Amino acid sequence: MIIPDHELSRVSKGTHNITRDEYRERAAEFCPRGSSVKGSKLTESDVLLILSLFKDREEMDRKRKQLTNKSIADKFGVHYRTIEKISQSKSWTHL
């Protein structure tokens, strides 16, 4: 339950009174979250795995940006187009 700004500044919860700001900060205590939500298809461990996959993907993207055709060509002392042709299977096709 979200209390609109135009309502009273204090909200009654059982025998305790808390301010609207306190309620918003502690909203997780008052409503179900995660796998406790009815109909949830994910578990907390699923979401943790998804988050770790995002981190892995970001790390791979960072490494991929460092491995440009130009940087690979420089390592082998060839032109960057040579690397492009190899990656597109236009040369060294026997491998």
Secondary structure as UniProt FT lines:
FT   TURN            5..6
FT   STRAND          10..13
FT   TURN            14..15
FT   STRAND          16..19
FT   HELIX           20..25
FT   HELIX           27..30
FT   HELIX           34..36
FT   TURN            38..39
FT   HELIX           44..66
FT   HELIX           69..76
FT   HELIX           80..87
FT   TURN            88..89
FT   TURN            93..94
//
